[in-house]
Amino acid sequence: MSNKVIPVLRIFDYAKAGEFYTLLSEKKYKYNRPGLEHTPWNAITMEVTDPFGNRVLFSEKEE
């Protein structure tokens, strides 16, 4: 049996991804400084990595 950990990607439809980005940016974390991305499917996304290596994607529909 292997002891490898497989990172997981979780996606959340989060209506306030832009506000959450601002909150995280103001904290000035040394290692996790996410950015916002405007996608071709009219969404604003922000991806962060948790302490266990899992990727978490927050997505907000652009109006």
C-alpha positions in Angstrom: 0.0 0.0 0.0 1.3 3.4 -1.0 1.6 6.4 1.4 1.1 8.9 -1.3 -1.3 11.7 -0.9 -3.4 12.7 -3.9 -4.3 16.4 -3.9 -7.9 17.2 -4.5 -9.5 20.1 -6.4 -12.6 21.5 -4.9 -14.7 24.0 -6.7 -17.1 26.4 -5.0 -19.6 28.7 -6.6 -19.0 31.6 -4.3 -20.9 34.9 -5.0 -18.3 37.0 -3.2 -15.0 35.6 -4.6 -13.8 39.2 -5.3 -14.5 40.3 -1.8 -12.8 37.1 -0.4 -9.7 37.9 -2.6 -9.5 41.4 -1.2 -9.7 40.0 2.4 -6.9 37.5 1.7 -4.7 40.1 -0.1 -4.9 42.5 2.9 -3.5 39.8 5.2 -0.3 39.6 3.1 0.4 35.9 3.7 3.9 35.0 2.9 3.3 31.8 1.0 -0.3 31.9 -0.3 -1.1 35.0 -2.3 -3.8 34.1 -4.8 -4.8 36.2 -7.8 -8.1 36.7 -9.6 -8.6 35.4 -13.1 -11.3 36.4 -15.5 -12.3 33.4 -17.5 -13.8 33.0 -21.0 -17.0 31.6 -19.5 -17.7 34.9 -17.7 -16.6 34.0 -14.2 -14.0 35.4 -11.8 -12.0 32.7 -10.2 -9.4 32.5 -7.4 -7.4 29.3 -6.6 -5.8 28.7 -3.2 -3.8 25.7 -1.9 -4.6 24.5 1.6 -1.9 23.3 4.1 -2.5 19.7 2.9 -1.8 20.5 -0.8 -5.4 20.4 -1.9 -6.4 23.1 -4.5 -9.6 25.0 -3.8 -11.1 27.1 -6.6 -13.6 29.8 -5.8 -15.7 30.9 -8.8 -18.1 33.9 -9.1 -20.3 34.6 -12.1 -19.4 37.9 -13.8 -22.3 40.1 -14.6 
